[in-house]
Amino acid sequence: MPDAQPNRTRDLGVLALVVIAPIWGYSWVVIKVALDYARPFTYIALITVLCTACFFLALVVTRRSLRPPPLPWTASIGLLQTALFNSLATLALDVGGAGKVSVLAYTMPFWLVLLAWPFLGERLRGLQWPAVALAFAGLVLVVRPWDIGGALSGVLACTAGLVWAVAGLLIKLLQRRAHVDTLSLTAWQMAFGAIPLIAIAVVTQSGWPQWTGTFAAALSYTVLLSSGLCYLLWIFALRALSAGAAGMGTLAVPVIGVMAAWVQLGERPLAVEAAGMALIVAGLALLAACGVLAARRGRGAAVGEVVIPPVID
């Protein structure tokens, strides 16, 4: 009788993704709502400080070492992934729609595939070419560079996805040089990223957040659910499933973000934006499928997999 444990672990990994997708997808709407009660950098700094405390508490509870990973790498990742990504994504949400921003920020695998060619020596193969072409065509339609007035949020969100990819590239390079505990790296890079965020929040502060029930609920949702619970589930899913399969599971996140923004915020995308979003999701799905195929052929995870998620998700 075959061992049922691997199948059970795989099923639990799939269940983890089922829980993650709606929470991460809806988190973009939650943050958009929260920005009605707080300045962007005040909100980002507050979230980052609370999440950093939670992750260090998790290190203590799990009896992991509090010694930081290699400092230059960790600090660089923190400045990119925590400070710059969250700043760009939140500013994009402040001036644009939650659905559009959720899709464009999740173009990270597209950018990572392109960056891996010159920096990791991982060339595009087979289906990765049409996947990149689909995602690029979708980017053009969603950002609409010919519409200068409406392009700002798209440019900010696209740049956020690019920054996330650069941070992912640094993580991959670090993992080639040393064994790094994922939870420790997350806690320490977030601590480094929190420093400039706090400084900017202090300089740009024009008043304290409005501590309403809605704002408190949004803050709790972001810290406890989308950052705390989902991060733990994401680590489990990556261990239970191949990186490509886990990456495919996250494709529902921007789709849910678009639908939630449509229902709750009335953000109905233009026809050209909807077409672009569909092309982006199709391209990312194809990239994730390439990861699954590569794993089955014994080549390991294909580049373009989703790496450590930023705190904003």
N, C-alpha and C positions, 0 to 999 in steps of 0.2 A: 504494500500500500504506500503510495507516494507521501512524502512529508507535506503536511498541510500548512506548516508554519510560513514558508515563503509566500504562498498564496494569501495567507491571512495578513502578512505584513504588507504585501502589495495592495490588498483591498483597503487596509487602513490608510496607506499612503494616498490612494485615490480619494478616500473619504476626507482626508485632511485638505486636499485641494478643493473639494466640494464646499468645505467650510470657508476656506480662505477667499475664494473668488468673489462671493457677494460682499464680504466684509471689506476687502481691498477696493472693489469696484465702487461701493457706496461711500468709501472714505473721501473720495474727491468731492462729492456733494456735501459731505459733513464739513470739510475744510472751507468750501465755498461759503457755506452758511456761517461758519465761525468768523469769517473775515468781516461780517457785518458788525461784529462786536469788538474787534481788536485790530490793531495795525498789523500788517503782514509780518514784519520782523519781530514784533512783540510776541505774536502767536508762535512763530517758528522757534524762537528762543525758549519760550515756555515749554513747548512740546519736547524740544531736544534735552533740556535740563531734566525734565521728569523721566523721559525714556532712558537717559544715561544712568540715572539713579536706579531705575528698575533693572537694567542690564548688569550693573555692578552688584546689585543685590542678588541677581541670579547666579553670578560668579561665586559669591560667598555661599549661597545655599547649596550649590552643586559642588562646592569645595574645589573649585578650579583655582589655578594660580592667578594672583593679581598682578603678576609681572607683565608689563606691556610687551606686545610683539615688537619687532624691529622698528624703532621710533621714526626714522625718516620715511619709511614706507607707510606706516600707520598714520602719521601726521598728514602726509600727502593725500591718502585715501579719505581721511576725515575732512580735510578742507574741500575736496571735490564732492564726495558723496553726501556728506551731511550738510556742510555749509553752503556750497555753491548750488548743488542740485536742489536742495530744499528752498533756497532763496529764489531761484529761477522758476521753479514749479509753482511756488506760492504767489509770486508776482504775476505769473501767467494766469493763475486762478483769479487774482484780484482784478485783472483787466479783461478777462475772457471767460468763456463758458467751461464748466467743469467737464462736460462730455468730451469736447474737443481736446482739452488739455490732457485728459486721461489717456486718450489714444496716442497723442504725439509724444508724451513722456515715455510711453511703453515701446517706442521705437528703438530702445536701447540695444536689443539684439541685432538690429539692422546696422547700427553704427559700430557695434563690437565686431561684427563680421568684417567690415571694411578696415577697421583698425588692426585686426589680427593679421592681415596680409603683410603690411610692412614691418610690424613690431614683433609678431610671433612666428612669422614665416608660414602661416597657415593660409594657403591659397583657396580661393573659391573653387568649389567642385560641383559638377553636375547640376542638381536642382537648386543649388544656392544662387546661381546666376539669375534664373527667372524670379526667384524669391526676392532678391535685391532689387530687380527691375520693378516688380509689383509694388514693393514698399516705397521706392523712390517716387514712382508715379503718384501713389497715394499721398505722399508728403506734399508734392507740388499742388495737388488739388485741395488739400485741407488748409495748407498755409496760405495759398492764393497770393503769391508775391506781387501779382499785378494790382492787388487791392491794398494799397499802402495803409489805409486807415484801419483795416481789419486784420492786418498781418502781425501786429505786435505780439498778441498772446500766442500765436502759432510759432513765431520765431523764438520766443522765450521758452515755450514747451519743448520745441525741437532741440534747442540748445541744452535744456535740462536732460533730455534723453542722451545727447552726445556726451555730456559731462558724466552721467551715470556709466556710460560705456567706457570712458577713459578710466574711471575709478575701477570698473570691472577688469580692465586691462592690467592695471597696477596690481590688483588682487591676484590675477593669474601669474604675473611675473614674480610676485612675492611667494606664491605657492610653489613655484619652480625652485626657489632658493632655500626655503625653509618650511618645516611643518608648522602650521599656525592653527590654533584653535579658533573656530568660527565665532563662537560666543565672545571670546576674549578680544578678537579683532574688532568685532562690532561695538563692544562697550568702549574700547579705547579710541577707535576712530571717531566715535560719536562725541567722546569727551573733547578731543582735539577740535572737532568741527563746531562744538558749542561755544568755544572761546570767541571767535569772530562774530558769531551770531548774537551773543550777549552784548558785545561791544557795539554792534550796529543798532541793536534794539535800544540801547541806552541813548545813543546819539540821535536816533530818529523818533524816539518816543514823544508823542504829543498828547498823552493821556493814558490812564490805565484801562485795561479791558473792562467792558461792561459785564459784570459777573451775574448774568441772568441764568435762569435754569437751562435755556437753550445752549448758551456758551459752555456751561459746566458739563452738559451732556456731550457736546461736541468734543471737548477736551478729553473727557473720560473715554469716549469712543476711540479717539485717535491713539491715546497712550495705552489703554488697557487691551483694546481689541485689535485694531489694525496694526499696532506696533508690537505689543506684548504677546498676546495669544497667537496671532498669525505668524509671528516670527518663529515661535517654537514649533508650530505646525509645519512651517516651511522647511525648517531643518529636518524634521522627521520625514517629510515627503521626499526631500532630496536623498535621504538615506534609503528610503523604501523603494524609490523608483529611479529610473535612469534620468539623467539631467534633461535629455530631450523630452521624455514623457512629462516630467515636472514642468518644463517650459511650456509644453502644449496646454497644460492645465491652467496656466496663468493667462491664456489668451482670452478667457471669459472676463477677465478683470476690466479691460477698457470697454468691452461690449456692455457690461453691466453699468459701468460708469456713464456711458452715453444714454442708456435707457433710463437710469435713475435720474439723471439731469433733465431728461425730457419730461418724465412724469412729475417730479417734484419742483423743478425750477422752470419748467416751460421752455427749455432750451432745445428747440426743434432745429436740427441741422439743415443747412441749405442742401439742395440736391447735389451740388458739386462737392460739398463737404462729406455728405453721406457716401458718395461714390468713392471719395478718397479714403475715408475710414475703412470701407469694405476692402479696398485694395491693400491697405496697410495690414489689416488683420489677416488677409489671405497670404501676403508675403511672409509675415511672422509665423503663420501656421506652417508654411512650407519650410521655413528655416528650422522650426522645431521638429518637423518630420524628418529632416536631414539628420538631426541629432539622434533621433530614435534609430534610424537606419544605420548610422555610423556605429552606435553602441551594439547593435545586433551583429554587425560585421566584425566586431572586436577592435575597432579603431579608437574606442573611448568616446567621451562626450565631444560632440562637435562644438566648435566655437559659435558663440551666439546664444548659448544657454543663459538663462537668467541667473545672475549672481546674487550676492547679499542684497536684499531689498533695502532701499532707503527708508528712513523713519517715517516719511510722509505717507507711505502706503498703509 
